[in-house]
């Protein structure tokens, strides 16, 4: 692909997330949004006019005119669109999760291998500047004892076709794997509403001994995106929403009268960067064959498959623990 020419992109799906992609893609200079497509024809026409592109006519003919596609449709439709798009282009960005089940994710992964797709998955938190700085501090260090990853939001009108594990927790499953590597043991519990798990707790034991405790909720009346890391010599707090990263380190105890200072608090500088912009710039570079093995790493179909395999075990564990008998009688009852 000629580096001097704009990357011609088609956008499929202009719902809430798709509109964010369109907004960012429209001001990336190396990118030209050739068309947008959505089953909501009215939204398609209106947004095409607003952002200076055009609505899709014949989708297959339009796909033949672009270098890459960004897919932001409902999760349940991803596999059918991946199959269609991959007949015309080899560069594809798909919002997370890659598909809505382990079986279809495996099918998508096999298709990507067969057709040599450059397929990037929308694990946007890898591009969050707080996570970028956190990786510099802890990375895959062997002295991480535990991580706590918390993600909550009251989102009744988003991703109604998947449960909280695939909608919210999947981001942190990807981060847990990215930061601490493979998982050997899992135990999980959850709360169900309207037939889907709406709140989930999972404990993961990694091969290197790190314990990751992951919590996600779609019914909590507060939006939280936090990671806490416990190490022998420090405790790290990362707020992914406020873009704050704080270290608490041990120090030599100093006495002032009856007071003793046992630790110091250090705030880490976090650059003001939009994660979606960083993510789509990485995709543009990935399409052009650039080395994308930086701190964030481009999350490929293999990362999507790894997180989905983990998610499936968590979902099974939630079901099993929901029906498990209690072998003891608590005191006072």
Backbone as numpy.savetxt, mean C-alpha at the origin, in Angstrom:
# Nx Ny Nz CAx CAy CAz Cx Cy Cz
12.16 2.73 -25.28 11.31 3.92 -25.28 12.20 5.17 -25.28
11.92 6.11 -26.19 12.72 7.32 -26.31 12.53 8.23 -25.10
13.64 8.52 -24.39 13.56 9.33 -23.17 13.10 10.76 -23.44
13.31 11.24 -24.67 12.95 12.62 -24.99 11.47 12.80 -25.28
10.76 11.71 -25.47 9.33 11.78 -25.77 8.50 11.55 -24.52
7.34 12.22 -24.42 6.47 12.00 -23.25 5.99 10.56 -23.18
5.78 10.08 -21.97 5.20 8.77 -21.76 3.69 8.89 -21.96
3.16 8.19 -22.95 1.73 8.25 -23.25 0.97 7.26 -22.37
0.06 7.82 -21.56 -0.62 7.02 -20.53 -2.13 7.07 -20.73
-2.77 5.92 -20.51 -4.23 5.86 -20.43 -4.63 5.58 -18.99
-5.68 6.23 -18.53 -6.17 6.05 -17.16 -7.53 5.37 -17.21
-7.65 4.23 -16.56 -8.91 3.50 -16.51 -9.43 3.55 -15.07
-10.59 4.18 -14.89 -11.17 4.34 -13.57 -10.91 5.73 -13.02
-11.98 6.55 -12.91 -11.82 7.91 -12.38 -12.76 8.14 -11.19
-12.79 7.13 -10.31 -13.46 7.31 -9.02 -12.57 8.16 -8.13
-12.73 8.03 -6.82 -11.99 8.88 -5.89 -10.48 8.76 -6.10
-9.96 7.53 -6.13 -8.52 7.36 -6.29 -8.08 7.67 -7.71
-8.90 7.30 -8.68 -8.56 7.59 -10.07 -8.44 9.08 -10.33
-9.30 9.89 -9.70 -9.21 11.35 -9.87 -7.91 11.88 -9.28
-7.45 11.29 -8.19 -6.16 11.70 -7.63 -5.03 11.38 -8.60
-5.08 10.22 -9.20 -4.07 9.87 -10.21 -4.10 10.85 -11.37
-5.30 11.19 -11.84 -5.44 12.12 -12.96 -4.86 13.48 -12.60
-5.14 13.95 -11.40 -4.61 15.24 -10.94 -3.09 15.25 -10.99
-2.47 14.22 -10.45 -1.00 14.18 -10.39 -0.40 13.93 -11.76
-0.96 13.01 -12.52 -0.43 12.72 -13.86 -0.49 13.96 -14.75
-1.49 14.80 -14.55 -1.68 15.96 -15.42 -0.57 17.00 -15.28
0.17 16.99 -14.15 1.26 17.96 -14.05 2.64 17.32 -13.99
2.76 16.04 -14.33 4.08 15.43 -14.50 4.51 15.66 -15.95
5.55 16.43 -16.14 5.94 16.85 -17.49 6.29 15.69 -18.43
6.95 14.63 -17.97 7.26 13.54 -18.91 6.07 12.66 -19.26
4.86 13.02 -18.78 3.69 12.18 -18.99 2.62 12.93 -19.78
2.00 12.24 -20.71 0.87 12.77 -21.46 -0.31 11.83 -21.29
-1.37 12.28 -20.61 -2.56 11.45 -20.43 -3.37 11.50 -21.73
-3.34 10.43 -22.48 -3.96 10.39 -23.80 -5.48 10.25 -23.70
-5.94 9.41 -22.76 -7.39 9.22 -22.61 -7.70 8.79 -21.18
-8.96 8.97 -20.78 -9.45 8.39 -19.54 -10.70 7.59 -19.86
-10.91 6.53 -19.08 -12.07 5.66 -19.32 -12.73 5.33 -17.99
-14.05 5.41 -17.97 -14.80 5.03 -16.78 -16.19 4.58 -17.22
-16.78 3.67 -16.45 -18.13 3.21 -16.78 -19.16 4.30 -16.51
-18.78 5.28 -15.70 -19.61 6.47 -15.49 -19.27 7.47 -16.59
-20.03 7.44 -17.66 -19.72 8.24 -18.84 -19.74 9.73 -18.53
-20.65 10.17 -17.69 -20.75 11.58 -17.35 -19.47 12.07 -16.67
-18.97 11.28 -15.69 -17.73 11.65 -15.00 -16.55 11.62 -15.96
-16.54 10.65 -16.84 -15.47 10.52 -17.83 -15.37 11.77 -18.70
-16.50 12.23 -19.22 -16.51 13.41 -20.09 -16.14 14.67 -19.32
-16.71 14.84 -18.13 -16.47 16.03 -17.33 -15.00 16.15 -16.92
-14.39 15.06 -16.47 -13.01 15.11 -16.01 -12.03 15.23 -17.18
-12.39 14.64 -18.31 -11.54 14.79 -19.49 -11.44 16.26 -19.89
-12.57 16.96 -19.86 -12.57 18.39 -20.19 -11.79 19.18 -19.15
-11.98 18.86 -17.88 -11.32 19.60 -16.80 -9.80 19.47 -16.86
-9.30 18.28 -17.24 -7.85 18.05 -17.18 -7.19 18.01 -18.56
-7.90 18.45 -19.57 -7.28 18.61 -20.88 -6.91 17.32 -21.58
-7.71 16.28 -21.38 -7.49 15.03 -22.11 -8.79 14.69 -22.83
-9.00 13.44 -23.21 -10.25 13.08 -23.89 -10.82 11.80 -23.30
-12.14 11.66 -23.36 -12.74 10.40 -22.92 -12.42 9.30 -23.92
-12.41 8.06 -23.45 -12.13 6.94 -24.33 -13.26 6.78 -25.34
-12.90 6.36 -26.53 -13.88 6.03 -27.54 -14.03 4.53 -27.57
-13.27 3.89 -28.43 -13.15 2.43 -28.46 -11.94 2.07 -27.60
-12.16 1.41 -26.46 -11.09 1.20 -25.50 -9.93 0.41 -26.10
-10.19 -0.61 -26.87 -9.11 -1.41 -27.44 -8.27 -0.57 -28.41
-8.92 0.24 -29.22 -8.18 1.12 -30.13 -7.36 2.15 -29.35
-7.94 2.67 -28.27 -7.22 3.65 -27.45 -6.01 3.02 -26.78
-6.14 1.77 -26.32 -5.02 1.09 -25.67 -3.84 0.90 -26.62
-4.13 0.73 -27.88 -3.06 0.56 -28.88 -2.25 1.83 -29.09
-2.73 2.96 -28.57 -2.05 4.25 -28.79 -1.19 4.70 -27.61
-1.16 3.93 -26.52 -0.45 4.39 -25.32 0.72 3.46 -24.98
1.63 4.02 -24.16 2.78 3.25 -23.69 2.51 2.55 -22.36
1.57 3.10 -21.60 1.32 2.59 -20.25 -0.11 2.87 -19.85
-0.59 2.12 -18.85 -1.95 2.30 -18.34 -1.91 2.34 -16.82
-2.70 3.24 -16.25 -2.93 3.29 -14.81 -4.34 2.79 -14.57
-4.47 1.75 -13.74 -5.76 1.10 -13.49 -6.21 1.39 -12.07
-7.37 2.09 -11.94 -7.90 2.46 -10.63 -9.39 2.17 -10.55
-9.78 1.02 -11.04 -11.18 0.58 -11.02 -11.44 -0.21 -9.73
-12.71 -0.60 -9.44 -12.96 -1.45 -8.28 -12.13 -2.73 -8.31
-11.67 -3.16 -7.15 -10.75 -4.30 -7.05 -11.28 -5.53 -7.77
-12.58 -5.78 -7.69 -13.16 -6.98 -8.29 -13.03 -7.01 -9.81
-12.74 -5.86 -10.44 -12.62 -5.80 -11.90 -11.17 -5.84 -12.38
-10.21 -5.83 -11.46 -8.81 -5.69 -11.84 -8.32 -6.77 -12.80
-8.62 -8.02 -12.50 -8.07 -9.09 -13.33 -8.55 -9.00 -14.76
-9.84 -8.72 -14.97 -10.34 -8.63 -16.34 -9.68 -7.49 -17.10
-9.42 -6.37 -16.41 -8.75 -5.25 -17.07 -7.27 -5.55 -17.32
-6.62 -6.24 -16.38 -5.22 -6.61 -16.59 -5.10 -7.49 -17.82
-6.02 -8.44 -17.96 -6.01 -9.33 -19.13 -6.20 -8.54 -20.42
-7.12 -7.57 -20.40 -7.38 -6.76 -21.59 -6.19 -5.86 -21.92
-5.73 -5.11 -20.93 -4.67 -4.13 -21.16 -3.39 -4.80 -21.62
-3.06 -5.96 -21.04 -1.79 -6.62 -21.35 -1.72 -7.14 -22.77
-2.83 -7.12 -23.49 -2.81 -7.46 -24.92 -2.24 -6.34 -25.76
-2.17 -5.14 -25.18 -1.76 -3.97 -25.95 -0.52 -3.26 -25.39
-0.35 -3.26 -24.08 0.80 -2.58 -23.47 1.46 -3.48 -22.44
2.72 -3.22 -22.17 3.45 -4.03 -21.18 3.71 -3.26 -19.89
3.38 -1.96 -19.85 3.60 -1.14 -18.66 2.26 -0.86 -17.99
2.10 -1.33 -16.76 0.79 -1.24 -16.11 0.96 -0.92 -14.62
0.23 0.10 -14.18 0.14 0.43 -12.76 -1.26 0.03 -12.30
-1.35 -0.76 -11.21 -2.63 -1.21 -10.71 -2.75 -0.81 -9.24
-3.85 -0.14 -8.91 -4.08 0.22 -7.51 -4.17 -1.06 -6.67
-3.79 -0.91 -5.39 -3.85 -2.06 -4.49 -5.31 -2.30 -4.05
-5.63 -3.53 -3.62 -4.83 -4.73 -3.85 -4.87 -5.12 -5.32
-3.91 -5.93 -5.74 -3.83 -6.27 -7.16 -5.12 -6.89 -7.65
-5.68 -7.83 -6.88 -7.01 -8.39 -7.19 -7.71 -8.65 -5.85
-8.88 -9.26 -5.91 -9.68 -9.43 -4.70 -9.59 -10.82 -4.07
-8.69 -11.68 -4.55 -8.53 -12.99 -3.95 -7.14 -13.53 -4.25
-6.73 -14.52 -3.48 -5.43 -15.14 -3.71 -5.40 -15.85 -5.06
-6.48 -16.52 -5.41 -6.55 -17.24 -6.69 -6.37 -16.29 -7.88
-7.09 -15.16 -7.87 -6.98 -14.23 -9.00 -5.65 -13.48 -8.98
-5.06 -13.27 -7.80 -3.74 -12.64 -7.73 -2.69 -13.57 -8.34
-2.81 -14.85 -8.06 -1.89 -15.81 -8.67 -2.05 -15.83 -10.19
-3.30 -15.71 -10.65 -3.55 -15.67 -12.09 -2.93 -14.42 -12.71
-3.06 -13.29 -12.02 -2.48 -12.04 -12.52 -0.96 -12.12 -12.55
-0.37 -12.74 -11.52 1.08 -12.88 -11.46 1.58 -13.76 -12.60
0.86 -14.84 -12.87 1.25 -15.73 -13.96 1.15 -15.01 -15.30
0.09 -14.23 -15.47 -0.09 -13.46 -16.70 1.05 -12.46 -16.87
1.45 -11.80 -15.78 2.53 -10.82 -15.83 3.84 -11.49 -16.25
4.08 -12.69 -15.76 5.31 -13.40 -16.13 5.26 -13.83 -17.60
4.11 -14.37 -18.03 3.97 -14.86 -19.40 4.16 -13.74 -20.42
3.61 -12.55 -20.10 3.63 -11.45 -21.07 4.72 -10.42 -20.76
5.61 -10.74 -19.82 6.75 -9.86 -19.47 6.29 -8.44 -19.16
5.27 -8.34 -18.30 4.73 -7.03 -17.95 5.61 -6.33 -16.92
5.75 -5.03 -17.09 6.24 -4.19 -16.00 5.00 -3.75 -15.23
4.72 -4.43 -14.14 3.48 -4.19 -13.41 3.82 -3.67 -12.01
3.45 -2.44 -11.75 3.67 -1.83 -10.44 2.35 -1.78 -9.69
2.37 -2.15 -8.41 1.17 -2.18 -7.58 1.16 -0.96 -6.66
-0.04 -0.42 -6.39 -0.17 0.86 -5.69 0.01 0.81 -4.19
1.11 0.24 -3.72 1.45 0.31 -2.30 2.09 1.65 -2.02
1.25 2.68 -1.89 1.73 4.06 -1.85 2.56 4.37 -0.61
2.35 3.62 0.48 3.08 3.94 1.71 4.58 3.72 1.56
5.00 2.92 0.62 6.44 2.78 0.38 7.05 4.12 -0.04
6.21 5.01 -0.60 6.70 6.29 -1.09 6.39 7.43 -0.14
5.77 7.12 0.99 5.55 8.13 2.02 6.90 8.58 2.54
7.19 9.88 2.57 8.51 10.34 3.01 8.87 9.90 4.42
7.87 9.70 5.28 8.15 9.20 6.63 8.70 7.77 6.56
8.09 6.94 5.73 8.56 5.57 5.57 9.96 5.56 4.95
10.19 6.44 3.99 11.52 6.53 3.37 12.59 6.80 4.42
12.31 7.75 5.34 13.27 8.06 6.39 13.35 6.93 7.42
12.22 6.29 7.70 12.20 5.18 8.65 13.08 4.04 8.16
13.04 3.76 6.87 13.86 2.71 6.29 15.34 3.01 6.51
15.71 4.28 6.40 17.11 4.65 6.62 17.55 4.36 8.06
16.60 4.45 8.99 16.93 4.27 10.41 16.96 2.79 10.80
15.91 2.05 10.40 15.82 0.66 10.86 16.05 -0.35 9.73
15.53 -0.06 8.54 15.72 -0.95 7.41 15.49 -2.39 7.77
16.41 -3.25 7.36 16.32 -4.67 7.70 17.29 -5.03 8.83
17.56 -4.08 9.70 18.45 -4.29 10.82 18.01 -5.50 11.65
18.99 -6.26 12.15 18.67 -7.45 12.93 18.29 -7.13 14.36
18.43 -5.84 14.78 18.15 -5.52 16.17 16.77 -4.90 16.38
15.85 -5.10 15.44 14.47 -4.67 15.63 13.72 -5.77 16.39
13.20 -5.43 17.57 12.49 -6.40 18.38 11.04 -6.55 17.90
10.36 -5.41 17.71 8.96 -5.48 17.29 8.56 -4.22 16.54
7.49 -4.35 15.77 6.88 -3.22 15.08 5.38 -3.26 15.35
4.80 -2.08 15.55 3.35 -1.94 15.66 2.88 -1.06 14.52
2.00 -1.58 13.69 1.50 -0.85 12.53 -0.02 -0.70 12.68
-0.48 0.55 12.76 -1.89 0.84 13.02 -2.47 1.69 11.90
-3.64 1.28 11.40 -4.28 2.00 10.29 -5.79 1.95 10.50
-6.38 3.09 10.81 -7.83 3.13 11.05 -8.46 4.29 10.29
-9.73 4.13 9.99 -10.49 5.16 9.29 -11.94 4.70 9.23
-12.86 5.62 9.29 -14.27 5.26 9.07 -14.55 5.50 7.60
-14.56 4.44 6.82 -14.69 4.56 5.36 -15.82 3.67 4.86
-17.08 4.01 5.18 -18.19 3.14 4.78 -18.46 3.12 3.29
-17.99 4.13 2.56 -18.33 4.24 1.14 -17.16 3.94 0.22
-16.09 3.32 0.76 -14.93 3.04 -0.07 -14.63 1.56 -0.11
-14.31 1.04 -1.31 -13.93 -0.36 -1.47 -14.89 -1.31 -0.76
-16.16 -1.19 -1.11 -17.17 -2.02 -0.46 -17.08 -3.48 -0.89
-16.27 -3.76 -1.93 -16.16 -5.13 -2.42 -15.06 -5.93 -1.74
-14.31 -5.32 -0.80 -13.27 -6.05 -0.08 -13.34 -5.72 1.40
-12.81 -6.62 2.23 -12.83 -6.40 3.68 -11.66 -5.51 4.10
-11.57 -5.27 5.42 -10.54 -4.35 5.93 -9.13 -4.89 5.71
-8.99 -6.21 5.65 -7.66 -6.79 5.44 -7.13 -6.41 4.07
-7.99 -6.50 3.05 -7.56 -6.18 1.69 -7.61 -4.68 1.39
-8.43 -3.94 2.10 -8.56 -2.50 1.83 -7.48 -1.70 2.55
-7.37 -1.87 3.87 -6.44 -1.07 4.67 -5.21 -1.85 5.13
-5.43 -3.01 5.73 -4.30 -3.73 6.31 -3.25 -4.12 5.29
-3.66 -4.32 4.04 -2.72 -4.80 3.02 -1.53 -3.85 2.85
-1.74 -2.54 3.07 -0.62 -1.60 3.02 0.44 -1.96 4.04
-0.01 -2.25 5.27 0.93 -2.52 6.35 1.52 -3.93 6.25
0.79 -4.85 5.64 1.36 -6.17 5.39 2.53 -6.04 4.41
2.34 -5.21 3.40 3.44 -4.97 2.46 4.62 -4.31 3.16
4.35 -3.32 4.03 5.44 -2.66 4.75 6.15 -3.62 5.69
5.39 -4.47 6.38 6.00 -5.43 7.29 6.94 -6.37 6.53
6.49 -6.85 5.39 7.33 -7.72 4.57 8.53 -6.95 4.00
8.29 -5.72 3.58 9.35 -4.90 2.98 10.43 -4.55 4.00
10.01 -4.25 5.23 10.94 -3.83 6.27 11.61 -5.00 6.99
10.86 -6.09 7.24 11.38 -7.15 8.10 11.45 -8.53 7.45
11.01 -8.65 6.20 11.19 -9.91 5.50 10.09 -10.93 5.74
10.32 -12.18 5.33 9.29 -13.23 5.36 8.72 -13.49 6.75
7.49 -14.04 6.76 6.78 -14.33 8.00 6.65 -15.84 8.17
6.88 -16.32 9.40 6.80 -17.75 9.68 5.53 -18.15 10.41
5.03 -17.28 11.31 3.85 -17.62 12.10 2.88 -16.44 12.16
1.59 -16.76 12.23 0.55 -15.72 12.21 -0.57 -16.14 13.15
-1.11 -15.15 13.85 -2.37 -15.34 14.58 -3.16 -14.06 14.43
-4.47 -14.19 14.18 -5.28 -13.00 13.91 -6.68 -13.13 14.49
-7.26 -11.96 14.79 -8.62 -11.86 15.31 -9.32 -10.71 14.61
-10.65 -10.76 14.54 -11.35 -9.69 13.85 -12.78 -9.50 14.31
-13.37 -8.41 13.84 -14.76 -8.08 14.10 -15.46 -7.89 12.76
-16.64 -8.50 12.61 -17.34 -8.49 11.33 -18.57 -7.59 11.37
-18.76 -6.85 10.27 -19.99 -6.08 10.06 -20.44 -6.29 8.62
-21.75 -6.50 8.45 -22.35 -6.69 7.12 -21.64 -7.79 6.32
-21.22 -8.81 7.01 -20.64 -9.96 6.33 -19.18 -9.86 5.99
-18.53 -8.71 6.28 -17.12 -8.53 5.98 -16.36 -8.14 7.25
-15.11 -8.56 7.36 -14.28 -8.16 8.48 -14.03 -6.66 8.41
-14.44 -5.96 9.48 -14.31 -4.49 9.50 -13.19 -4.02 10.40
-12.74 -4.89 11.31 -11.61 -4.58 12.19 -10.80 -5.84 12.36
-9.47 -5.73 12.23 -8.61 -6.92 12.31 -7.34 -6.62 13.08
-6.94 -7.58 13.89 -5.66 -7.57 14.60 -4.88 -8.80 14.16
-3.62 -8.64 13.81 -2.79 -9.78 13.43 -1.42 -9.66 14.08
-0.91 -10.77 14.55 0.45 -10.84 15.09 1.27 -11.71 14.14
2.35 -11.13 13.61 3.21 -11.81 12.66 4.58 -12.04 13.29
5.10 -13.24 13.17 6.46 -13.52 13.62 7.31 -13.74 12.37
8.27 -12.84 12.16 9.12 -12.91 10.97 10.23 -13.95 11.14
10.80 -14.36 10.02 11.88 -15.36 10.05 13.08 -14.87 10.84
13.29 -13.53 10.86 14.43 -12.99 11.61 14.12 -12.74 13.08
12.92 -13.14 13.54 12.57 -13.02 14.94 11.76 -11.79 15.30
11.67 -10.79 14.41 10.88 -9.60 14.69 9.40 -9.96 14.82
8.73 -9.32 15.76 7.28 -9.49 15.93 6.60 -8.23 15.39
5.70 -8.39 14.43 4.92 -7.27 13.90 3.47 -7.43 14.34
2.96 -6.41 15.00 1.54 -6.40 15.38 0.84 -5.39 14.48
-0.11 -5.90 13.71 -0.78 -5.09 12.70 -2.26 -4.96 13.04
-2.75 -3.71 13.06 -4.17 -3.47 13.36 -4.76 -2.58 12.30
-5.93 -2.94 11.79 -6.62 -2.13 10.80 -8.11 -2.11 11.10
-8.73 -0.94 10.91 -10.16 -0.80 11.19 -10.81 0.16 10.20
-11.99 -0.25 9.71 -12.81 0.62 8.86 -13.98 1.21 9.64
-14.00 1.00 10.97 -15.14 1.45 11.78 -14.71 2.37 12.92
-13.45 2.78 12.94 -12.94 3.63 14.01 -13.11 5.09 13.64
-13.67 5.86 14.55 -13.96 7.28 14.28 -12.73 8.16 14.44
-11.62 7.70 13.97 -10.40 8.51 13.93 -9.49 7.94 12.87
-8.89 8.82 12.07 -7.99 8.38 11.01 -6.57 8.30 11.58
-6.01 7.11 11.58 -4.68 6.88 12.13 -3.84 6.12 11.10
-2.60 6.56 10.95 -1.61 5.86 10.14 -0.29 5.94 10.90
0.03 4.93 11.68 1.19 5.02 12.56 2.00 3.73 12.54
3.31 3.90 12.74 4.22 2.77 12.91 5.09 3.07 14.12
5.23 2.09 15.00 6.13 2.22 16.15 7.10 1.05 16.12
8.38 1.34 16.30 9.42 0.31 16.21 10.20 0.27 17.52
10.28 -0.91 18.10 11.04 -1.12 19.34 12.36 -1.80 19.02
13.45 -1.14 19.40 14.80 -1.69 19.27 15.46 -1.67 20.64
16.51 -2.45 20.86 17.16 -2.45 22.17 17.66 -1.08 22.61
18.09 -0.25 21.65 18.69 1.03 22.01 17.82 2.25 21.66
16.64 2.03 21.09 15.78 3.16 20.76 14.36 2.71 20.48
13.47 3.67 20.55 12.06 3.47 20.21 11.72 4.52 19.17
11.12 4.10 18.05 10.85 5.01 16.94 9.35 5.14 16.74
8.85 6.38 16.66 7.45 6.66 16.40 7.33 7.35 15.04
6.51 6.80 14.16 6.30 7.37 12.84 4.82 7.64 12.63
4.49 8.90 12.38 3.11 9.28 12.07 3.05 9.58 10.57
2.41 8.68 9.82 2.41 8.78 8.37 1.49 9.87 7.86
0.54 10.32 8.69 -0.36 11.40 8.30 0.25 12.76 8.60
0.78 12.92 9.80 1.37 14.21 10.21 2.79 14.38 9.68
3.32 13.34 9.07 4.69 13.35 8.53 5.70 13.68 9.63
5.58 12.95 10.74 6.48 13.14 11.88 7.19 11.83 12.20
8.47 11.95 12.52 9.29 10.79 12.86 10.14 11.16 14.07
9.97 10.42 15.15 10.63 10.76 16.41 11.38 9.55 16.94
12.61 9.78 17.41 13.41 8.74 18.04 13.49 9.00 19.54
13.36 7.95 20.32 13.59 8.03 21.76 14.79 7.12 22.04
15.89 7.73 22.47 17.13 6.97 22.67 17.52 6.94 24.14
18.18 5.86 24.51 18.76 5.79 25.84 19.97 6.71 25.90
20.21 7.24 27.07 21.38 8.08 27.27 21.89 7.87 28.69
23.05 8.43 28.98 23.60 8.33 30.33 22.69 9.10 31.27
22.29 8.48 32.36 21.39 9.14 33.31 22.07 10.35 33.93
21.35 11.47 33.95 21.84 12.70 34.55 20.90 13.11 35.67
21.44 13.54 36.77 20.59 13.87 37.91 20.57 15.38 38.15
19.36 15.90 38.27 19.13 17.28 38.65 18.24 17.25 39.87
18.85 17.44 41.05 18.12 17.32 42.31 17.50 15.92 42.37
16.16 15.85 42.42 15.50 14.54 42.52 15.04 14.00 41.17
15.46 14.64 40.05 15.03 14.20 38.72 16.12 13.41 38.04
15.72 12.40 37.27 16.66 11.60 36.51 16.19 11.52 35.06
17.06 11.90 34.13 16.74 11.85 32.70 17.27 10.55 32.13
16.38 9.72 31.64 16.79 8.40 31.17 16.77 8.25 29.66
16.21 9.22 28.94 16.17 9.12 27.49 16.05 10.51 26.88
16.37 10.57 25.58 16.26 11.84 24.87 15.33 11.65 23.68
14.65 12.71 23.31 13.71 12.69 22.20 14.31 13.48 21.04
14.40 12.83 19.87 14.99 13.47 18.70 13.99 13.44 17.54
13.68 14.59 17.00 12.80 14.68 15.84 13.64 14.59 14.56
13.23 13.72 13.65 13.93 13.52 12.39 13.29 14.39 11.31
14.11 15.09 10.54 13.56 15.92 9.46 12.95 15.02 8.38
11.70 15.33 8.01 10.98 14.60 6.97 10.65 15.57 5.84
11.16 15.34 4.63 10.87 16.25 3.51 9.37 16.30 3.20
8.91 17.45 2.75 7.51 17.60 2.35 7.37 17.13 0.90
6.98 15.89 0.74 6.81 15.31 -0.59 5.48 14.58 -0.66
4.81 14.67 -1.80 3.55 13.94 -1.98 3.86 12.52 -2.41
3.37 11.57 -1.63 3.67 10.16 -1.90 3.15 9.73 -3.27
1.96 10.20 -3.67 1.40 9.79 -4.96 2.26 10.28 -6.11
2.80 11.50 -5.98 3.70 12.02 -7.00 4.95 11.16 -7.10
5.55 10.85 -5.94 6.75 10.01 -5.94 6.47 8.64 -6.54
5.30 8.11 -6.23 4.91 6.80 -6.73 4.77 6.79 -8.25
4.11 7.81 -8.79 3.89 7.86 -10.24 5.16 8.23 -11.00
6.02 9.02 -10.39 7.33 9.29 -11.00 8.15 8.00 -11.07
8.06 7.19 -10.02 8.75 5.90 -10.03 8.18 5.00 -11.12
6.86 5.06 -11.31 6.24 4.26 -12.37 6.72 4.71 -13.74
6.80 6.02 -13.95 7.29 6.54 -15.23 8.71 6.05 -15.49
9.55 6.08 -14.45 10.91 5.58 -14.60 10.95 4.08 -14.85
10.07 3.35 -14.16 9.98 1.90 -14.32 9.59 1.55 -15.76
8.64 2.31 -16.33 8.22 2.09 -17.72 9.39 2.28 -18.69
10.28 3.21 -18.36 11.42 3.50 -19.23 12.62 2.61 -18.94
12.42 1.64 -18.04 13.47 0.68 -17.77 14.55 1.16 -16.84
14.29 2.24 -16.08 15.29 2.74 -15.15 15.41 1.84 -13.93
16.56 1.93 -13.26 16.78 1.19 -12.02 15.91 1.81 -10.94
14.99 1.05 -10.41 14.07 1.56 -9.38 14.24 0.80 -8.08
15.49 0.50 -7.73 15.78 -0.26 -6.52 16.20 0.64 -5.37
15.62 1.83 -5.29 15.93 2.75 -4.21 15.28 2.32 -2.92
15.29 3.19 -1.90 14.72 2.82 -0.60 13.26 2.35 -0.68
12.46 3.01 -1.52 11.06 2.62 -1.62 10.92 1.29 -2.36
11.75 1.11 -3.39 11.61 -0.05 -4.25 10.27 -0.01 -4.97
10.25 -0.39 -6.22 8.98 -0.48 -6.93 8.26 -1.76 -6.50
7.08 -1.64 -5.92 6.34 -2.85 -5.53 5.75 -3.53 -6.76
6.28 -4.66 -7.10 5.88 -5.38 -8.31 4.80 -6.40 -8.00
4.46 -7.19 -9.01 3.44 -8.22 -8.85 3.86 -9.24 -7.81
5.17 -9.45 -7.65 5.63 -10.41 -6.65 5.34 -9.90 -5.23
5.47 -8.58 -5.02 5.13 -8.00 -3.72 3.64 -8.13 -3.46
2.84 -7.93 -4.50 1.39 -8.06 -4.36 1.01 -9.49 -4.00
1.67 -10.45 -4.62 1.38 -11.86 -4.34 1.78 -12.21 -2.91
2.93 -11.72 -2.46 3.40 -12.02 -1.10 2.43 -11.46 -0.06
1.97 -10.23 -0.26 1.05 -9.62 0.70 -0.32 -10.30 0.66
-0.75 -10.75 -0.52 -2.03 -11.43 -0.62 -1.98 -12.80 0.04
-0.87 -13.51 -0.10 -0.73 -14.80 0.57 -0.80 -14.62 2.08
-0.17 -13.55 2.57 -0.21 -13.23 4.00 -1.64 -12.86 4.42
-2.29 -12.03 3.61 -3.66 -11.61 3.90 -4.61 -12.80 3.97
-4.43 -13.77 3.09 -5.32 -14.93 3.07 -5.17 -15.76 4.35
-3.93 -15.92 4.82 -3.72 -16.66 6.07 -4.35 -15.91 7.24
-4.23 -14.58 7.24 -4.83 -13.75 8.30 -6.34 -13.90 8.29
-6.95 -13.86 7.12 -8.40 -13.99 7.03 -8.86 -15.36 7.52
-8.12 -16.40 7.18 -8.45 -17.74 7.66 -8.31 -17.83 9.18
-7.26 -17.21 9.70 -7.03 -17.22 11.15 -8.14 -16.49 11.89
-8.63 -15.39 11.32 -9.74 -14.66 11.93 -10.98 -15.55 12.03
-11.28 -16.27 10.96 -12.44 -17.17 10.95 -12.27 -18.26 11.99
-11.10 -18.86 12.05 -10.86 -19.95 13.00 -10.96 -19.46 14.44
-10.39 -18.31 14.73 -10.41 -17.79 16.09 -11.79 -17.27 16.50
-12.62 -16.94 15.52 -13.98 -16.49 15.83 -14.83 -17.63 16.38
-14.47 -18.86 16.02 -15.26 -20.02 16.45 -14.53 -20.88 17.48
-13.33 -20.46 17.87 -12.54 -21.26 18.81 -13.16 -21.22 20.20
-13.26 -22.36 20.89 -13.82 -22.38 22.24 -12.88 -21.74 23.25
-13.44 -21.15 24.28 -12.64 -20.55 25.35 -12.38 -21.65 26.39
-11.10 -22.02 26.65 -10.81 -23.17 27.51 -10.76 -22.86 28.99
-11.09 -21.63 29.36 -11.02 -21.28 30.79 -12.15 -20.32 31.12
-12.43 -20.20 32.42 -13.46 -19.28 32.90 -12.78 -18.11 33.60
-12.87 -16.86 33.04 -12.20 -15.73 33.66 -12.67 -15.51 35.10
-11.78 -15.07 35.95 -12.10 -14.78 37.34 -13.15 -13.66 37.41
-14.15 -13.84 38.23 -15.16 -12.81 38.41 -16.39 -13.01 37.55
-16.42 -14.07 36.75 -17.57 -14.33 35.89 -18.20 -15.68 36.25
